[in-house]
């Protein structure tokens, strides 16, 4: 049952994260940098580690991530989804717990496009009656 490594892809907004999960001591590398160097804010770090908390697998796997595109928040969300998917690939038993916490759902929200004749997607130019 135990393979040496599992690959999974997570996406959110415009970020794509390719996650490789190996049995190990819990070290996390993001784009060849230490996890806490790449994500200095604790909010994002906790968010990324949630799949491990939910499945009680903290410190059992080494994670290697290549993440590209989007901003910090989108990248964090993409990595979280990638880790959750990889855990399910390792063991189907994790699926129920992760699904219950909503960690296997791809967040479909994307940036709305800007429309012509407007300042932004919904903001309009100031209207002057006279």
C-alpha positions as CSV (number, residue, x, y, z in Angstrom):
1,X,0.0,0.0,0.0
2,X,2.8,2.4,0.8
3,X,4.3,3.9,-2.3
4,X,7.5,5.9,-2.1
5,X,6.0,9.1,-3.4
6,X,2.6,10.5,-4.5
7,X,2.0,13.4,-6.9
8,X,-1.0,15.7,-6.9
9,X,-2.0,19.0,-8.4
10,X,-3.9,21.7,-6.6
11,X,-5.3,24.9,-8.1
12,X,-6.8,28.1,-6.8
13,X,-7.4,31.4,-8.6
14,X,-4.4,31.6,-11.0
15,X,-2.0,29.5,-8.9
16,X,-1.0,26.0,-9.7
17,X,0.8,23.8,-7.2
18,X,2.4,20.5,-8.0
19,X,2.8,18.5,-4.8
20,X,5.0,15.5,-4.1
21,X,4.3,13.6,-0.9
22,X,6.9,11.1,0.6
23,X,7.0,9.2,3.8
24,X,9.3,11.2,6.1
25,X,9.8,13.5,9.0
26,X,7.4,16.4,8.1
27,X,9.8,18.7,6.2
28,X,8.1,21.0,3.7
29,X,9.9,22.6,0.7
30,X,8.2,25.2,-1.5
31,X,10.0,26.1,-4.7
32,X,13.2,24.8,-3.0
33,X,12.8,27.2,-0.1
34,X,12.0,26.4,3.5
35,X,8.2,26.5,4.2
36,X,8.4,29.3,6.7
37,X,10.6,31.4,4.5
38,X,8.2,31.1,1.5
39,X,5.2,31.8,3.7
40,X,6.2,34.2,6.5
41,X,2.6,34.8,7.6
42,X,1.3,32.2,10.1
43,X,-2.3,32.3,8.6
44,X,-1.1,30.8,5.3
45,X,1.1,28.2,7.1
46,X,-1.8,27.0,9.3
47,X,-4.1,26.9,6.3
48,X,-1.6,24.7,4.3
49,X,-1.1,22.3,7.2
50,X,-4.9,21.8,7.8
51,X,-5.1,18.5,5.7
52,X,-2.4,17.0,8.0
53,X,-4.2,18.2,11.2
54,X,-7.6,16.8,10.0
55,X,-6.1,13.4,9.1
56,X,-3.7,13.2,12.1
57,X,-0.7,12.7,9.8
58,X,1.4,15.7,11.0
59,X,5.1,15.0,10.7
60,X,4.6,11.7,8.9
61,X,5.3,13.0,5.3
62,X,7.8,15.1,3.6
63,X,6.3,17.6,1.1
64,X,7.9,19.0,-1.9
65,X,6.0,21.7,-3.8
66,X,6.4,23.6,-7.1
67,X,4.0,26.5,-7.1
68,X,3.5,29.0,-9.9
69,X,1.2,31.9,-10.7
70,X,-1.3,33.9,-8.6
71,X,-0.5,35.6,-5.3
72,X,0.3,34.4,-1.8
73,X,-3.3,33.5,-0.9
74,X,-4.0,31.6,-4.1
75,X,-0.7,29.7,-3.9
76,X,-1.5,28.7,-0.3
77,X,-4.9,27.5,-1.3
78,X,-3.5,25.6,-4.2
79,X,-0.9,23.8,-2.0
80,X,-3.6,22.9,0.5
81,X,-5.7,21.3,-2.1
82,X,-2.7,19.5,-3.6
83,X,-1.7,18.1,-0.2
84,X,-5.3,17.0,0.5
85,X,-5.5,15.2,-2.9
86,X,-2.2,13.5,-2.3
87,X,-3.3,12.2,1.1
88,X,-6.4,10.7,-0.4
89,X,-4.3,9.1,-3.1
90,X,-2.2,7.5,-0.3
91,X,-5.1,6.2,1.7
92,X,-8.9,6.4,0.8
93,X,-9.6,6.4,4.6
94,X,-8.6,10.1,4.6
95,X,-11.3,11.1,2.1
96,X,-14.2,11.3,4.5
97,X,-12.4,13.5,7.0
98,X,-11.0,15.8,4.4
99,X,-14.3,16.1,2.5
100,X,-16.2,16.9,5.8
101,X,-13.8,19.9,6.3
102,X,-14.2,21.0,2.7
103,X,-10.6,20.4,1.9
104,X,-11.2,18.5,-1.4
105,X,-13.3,21.1,-3.0
106,X,-11.6,23.2,-5.8
107,X,-12.6,26.8,-5.0
108,X,-14.2,28.0,-8.3
109,X,-14.1,31.7,-7.6
110,X,-12.0,33.6,-10.1
111,X,-11.4,37.3,-10.7
112,X,-14.2,38.9,-12.7
113,X,-13.0,40.5,-15.9
114,X,-12.9,44.2,-16.4
115,X,-15.7,45.6,-18.7
116,X,-15.2,48.4,-21.2
117,X,-16.7,51.7,-20.3
118,X,-16.1,51.0,-16.6
119,X,-13.2,51.5,-14.2
120,X,-13.0,47.9,-13.0
121,X,-15.2,44.8,-13.2
122,X,-18.1,46.5,-11.4
123,X,-17.0,50.0,-10.5
124,X,-18.2,52.6,-12.9
125,X,-16.9,56.0,-13.9
126,X,-18.5,58.8,-11.9
127,X,-21.9,59.8,-13.3
128,X,-22.6,63.5,-13.7
129,X,-26.2,64.5,-14.3
130,X,-25.1,67.9,-15.6
